[in-house]
């Protein structure tokens, strides 16, 4: 079911399944979120919890036992309960059940709050450990944005602009072994703050930049200044993805705490990069904001 938020002429639509953002339009009705066209990618902004990407052979070890956690986790496919708080705010929530415990042996509670403030959509994730043991998890977002935004523009008219100059390498994703290779890397930023987009950047899957100084990025057409800004102060990694070889008219901007399997990792879930840990009864919140630049 779709829920609608409105504020200052801006409109957001969110699907209760996975609390997935489906639409974000400005005062003129211009759409900024990918339209989920199945010819390219049927999603628009899936939630990644309690894992990100794939595991080795789709399996992992937790507390000495083997589990199969689906790619990107399972919360993205849960039809969530929700609480509406006025015209511009809604909170979605879910928790463990018999089915989740079969693939992820922790008693968790999860909530995601959207608050629309005109051109800024604020998202707060809250993860709570309701178990009597330490809980391990990854958390990530995967919003897709229309790119280009206007007729007559090209994907290559757009740039990724960071607030700080960065020097950063991206590990190459080994498509044969389905894992990131920490030794084989490509430098996309060399003391600069801008990446010029082109489809060939994604021939080997996503660009992944861990532990940058920047915790914000703009996807914009520099000639018009139009696009989006994504602020991710509580996430350690930023990734960018569009499907290869099809010239899809969108780009995903993905803040992660975690990642898919790396070649130098073993199969123990607790040893994965940027694993998040909560003690019994603890909670942790994470902030992610999307701002329309128009």
N, C-alpha and C positions, 0 to 999 in steps of 0.2 A: 504494500500500500504506500502511496506517495503522500507525504506531508509537505505543507507549504509554509514558509516563513516569509514575512514581508517587513520592510523597513525603508523609509525614505525613498520610495520608488524602486528599490531593489527587491528581487524575488529569488528565493532559493527553494528547490524541491529536493526532498530526501526520501529514499526508499527505506521502509522499515526493515527489509531484509539486509542485514549487514550494516545498517545505518549509513547506506551508501549515498553520497552526494551525487544527484543526477542532473541538476541544473543550477546555474547562477547567472542571472540576467541583470543588466543595469537598467537605468530609467528608460532607455529607449527600446528595451527588449533584446538587446544584443546578448547572445549566448556565449559564455566563456568556458563552460564545461563540455568535454567530449560527449557526443550524442549516442554513444554505445552502438554504433553501426556494426553489426556482426560481421560485415565483410572485412573489417579491419581488426576490431576488438570489441567484444560484447559488453565489457564493463565500462565504468566511468570513474570510479574512485573507491576501489575495494579496500577494506581494512585488513591489515596484516597482523594477526595475533592467533596463537602464541608463538608462531614461527614466521620467518621471512624466507621466501624462495623455497628451494628444494633441499631436502636432506640427501645424504649419500644412500643410494638405492631406496630412497623414500623411507628410511628407517633411522632411528636414533636410540641411544641408551640413556635411560633415566633411572637413577638409583638401582643400577644393576639389571634392569629389565628392558627389553626391546619394545619400542612403540613405533607405530606408523602415524605420523602427523601429516595431514595433507599439505600440499604445496601452499604456501602463504597462510597456513593455519585454517581454522574452521569457522571462526566468528563471522567472517564475511558472508557466510551462508545461513546464519541464524536469523530467523524472523524475531526481531527484538521487541520487548515491551518498551513503552515510552511514556513520558510525562511532558505535556505541553505547558509552557510557562509564558503566556501572552502570545502576541503575534510574531515575535522575533526570536523565540528561544524554545528549544526542545532538548530533552535528555533521553537517550536510549540506553537500555541496560539489559544485561543477560548474566547468567552464571552457569557454573558447572552442572552437569546432569549425568545420568548413567552412560549416555553415548559419548560425551566428551571425555569421561574418565577412562574409557577404553583406549583412547589414543593419546591422552595427556593427563597424567595421574595427579592432578592438583585441583583442589577445591578453590576456585577463583570467583570473583565478582568483577564485572567489567561494565563501565559506563562511558558514554561519549556524548558530550554536550555541544550543540551548535547554538551560537548566538550571533544573529545578523545585526550588524551596525552599519547599514548603508553599504558603502563600497568595501567594508571589511567583514569577513566571516571568521569568527573566532571559534576554534574547536579545542575542547579540553577532554583529554582521555584520563580516566581514573581506573587504576588496576588495584585490586585488593586481594590479599592472600587470606582466605578463610580456612586454610589448612593448618595442621599442627606440625608442619615441617617447612623448611625453606622452599620457596617456589621460584622456578626459573622460567624465563620467557623472553621472547623478542616482541617488539612492537614497531609497526611501520604504517605509513600512509602511502597512497598510490593514486593521487588525483591526476586525471588526464585533462589537458586544456586544448581548446581549439587552436590550431596553429597551421596555417594562417587564420587570422580573424576576419579579414575582409576579402571580398572578391577582387581578383587582380593581383593579390599578393602571393608570394611563394614562401614555402617553409624556410628557404635560405635567406629570406629577408629578415629573419628574427635572430636574436642573440640571447645568450644567457649572461646576465650581468650580476656580479657579486659585489658586495660593499667594500671588500678588501682585495688587494692584490694577493694572489695565491700562487704557490708552486705545488702542483698536486698531480700524482700519477693515479691512473685507474687500472686495477687488475683486469686482465683479459679473462673473459669467461670461456672456458674450454668446452666447446659445444659437443665434443666427442665423449668426454668423461663427465659432463654436466657438473662442473665445479669451477670456482674462481682459481686462477693461478697466481699466487702472490709473488712469484718470481718474474713472470711475464707481464710486464706493465707498460702502459703507454702514457706519456706525459702530455696532458691537454692544456695545462696551465703552467706557464713559466714566468713568474713574477708579473702576472697580469690579472685583470679582473673580468675578462670577457672571453666567451667562446662563441664563435660564429657557427650557427647551425647549418648542417647539411646532412642529408640522409645517410651518407657513407660512414658517418661517425658511429652508426649503430649496426654496422655489418656483423659485429661480433657481440650483439646483444647490448646490455645496458652500459652506460658510463657510471662508475661508482667512485665517489670521492670521500674517503673516510677522514674524520677528525680535521676538518678545515677550520680556520679561524672564523670564516664567514658562517653565519647561521641564518642567512637570508639570501634569496636569489630572485631576480626579475627575469621573466620571459617576456621580451618586448620586441617590437619593431622600432629600432632606434630612430627611424625617420619620422615616426608619428608619436612615439612615446607610449603607445597603447599596448596593453597586455595585462599580465598579472605579476604580483609579488607574493612570494611564499616565505613566511617567517617561521623558523623551526628551532626556537631557542633550546628545546629540551631533547634534540635528536643529534646523534653523533656523526651520522653519515648522510650524504645526499646523493641520490641516484637519478639518472635521466634515461628514459626509454621510449622508443617508438618501434613498432615492428619493422624488421629489415626487409628490403627488397619489394615493398609494396607502396612506398611513398604515402603513408597514411597522414591525413591532415590533422594530426594531434601530437602532443608531447606530454609524457607523464613526468611530473616532478615529485620525487619520492623521498621524503625524510625517513630514515631508518634508525632504530636502535637494534642492530643486528645485521645479518646478511645471510644469503644462501651459503651452502657448504664451501669451504676453501680446501685446496689440496693438502695443506699442511695441518688440517684439523683431524682429530680422531672422531669417533662416532658418539662420544659422550656429549650430551646436550649441554651440560654445564660448562664445557670447555669451548663452546662456540664464541666467536667474536662478539664483543659488546653484549654479552648475556646480562639480562636484568635479573636482579635477585631481590626478593622480598622475604623478610622474616615473618614468622607466624603473626597474623593480625595486622601486619603493616599494609599501608596503601602508598601509592605514588601517582602523581599527576604529571601530565605532559601537555604542553601547549603547542598549537599549530594554527597559524592565521593565514588566510588568503585575502589579498587586497586587489580589487579591480583597479587597473590604471587606464582610465579612459577620459 
